[in-house]
């Protein structure tokens, strides 16, 4: 349920028009991760040992999901950095105008 809650938060956060592709894919990635986790738990409940196919399932699903999460975080950090840089440039312009 934690992954589904993260997916809901990510979905709501990506509703603004400036969301990047990775930020829009973050919610489905969390839902997919929840699905993989549930599949794993069901598999463990039905069988006592984990087959190699379950390991392959995790290996196939985890890197793309992690990549989406990293890219979404990088996009958000880049956006915040650009906003701070723009504020600094405006402040420098104001101070330069005051000194001129």
Secondary structure, 3 states (H helix, E strand, C coil): CHHHHHHHHHHHHCCCCCCCHHHHHHHHHHHHHHHHHHHHHHHHHHCCCCCHHHHHHHHHHHHHHHHHHHHHHHHHHHHHHHHHHHHHHHHHHHHHHHHC
